[in-house]
Each structure stands twice: as C-alpha cells, then as structure tokens.
Amino acid sequence: MSQECIFCKIIAGDIPAKLLYEDDDVLAFNDISPVAPTHILVIPRKHIIGPAALTEADQALTGKLVQVGTDLAAQTGLTEGFRLVINDGKSAGQTVFHLHLHVLGGRVMTWPPG
C-alpha cells in the first residue's frame, strides 16, 4: 500500500466508496469523474503503479481484473457493448498511479479513443 495513493486509501477504508464488487484481490466502484454513462473502476488491492510494473506473478490478478470488469458490464446492463481500458503513464492519460481497469459503456464509443 502507498500512503499517498487515493486508491490505497479507498482499499484501507480511509476514503469511503460505494463498492460494486469486493473480494480478497480486487474491488470495484463507480468513477467520480465519469466519461460515459457507465464508468466503473476495477482495482487490485495490491499496489501496482501500472501495467508496465506487472510481473509474471501478477498474471492471475490481471486476468481477474478483466473478468470482474466483464462481469460488472453484464450486471449493469451493457448488452450493446462496452470498452475495457487500462492506461499506463501520464502520456496515456493515467492520473492515479495504481493499476486500474476502466469499464466504459452506455453510449457509442468512438475510435480512435484519444
């Protein structure tokens, strides 16, 4: 855990969040600055700065983030499609340096995204 990380503070319970999903490895909640009608964040409890910091030991955790995100998309009614996004680094738009998966849906997504 990182003392300065907002997501670590949510994990620790220091910052309240209405959790949509929680288990021993990950938790999920709505983004406070949504860019789509549905915008959920899925984060690991383990503090990992971003995708470039993942190791071979994190493969199962990475798969779990995707599976939880996909399950939440179905549970929230995103039957017409959704987008899963993971940013790495400031230039890619990462603003919280704790690995997180964005689940975006509820509107037509455009391409390219940025």
Beta strands, then each sheet from edge to edge (+ up, - down):
strand 1: 19-22
strand 2: 26-30
strand 3: 38-44
strand 4: 82-85
strand 5: 101-105
sheet 1: 1+ 2- 3+ 5- 4+
end
